[in-house]
């Protein structure tokens, strides 16, 4: 999770750890739904890349 930006981490934590839907995350963060989707997608890609380079995935 340290590889993520604060914005990406916040969106991912709300969606995956706290169980909010993407529209709920958008409301909580006061941003548009496409912005939340992009932050989560980019964050998950960054996590995948960091795990791959660490030899975990």
C-alpha positions, 0 to 999 in steps of 0.5 A: 500500500505504500506504493500508492498515492494518498488519493489512490490509497484512500479510494481503495481502502474505502472500497475494498476494506470498508465495503463502500460501493464506488458511487458511495466512495465518490460521495464520501470523497466529493468527487465524480464517479469516473474519478473514483474508478480511475483512482482505484484502477490506477492504484490496483495497477500500481499495486500489481506492479509493485508486487511483481517487481518484489517477486510476490506475484 
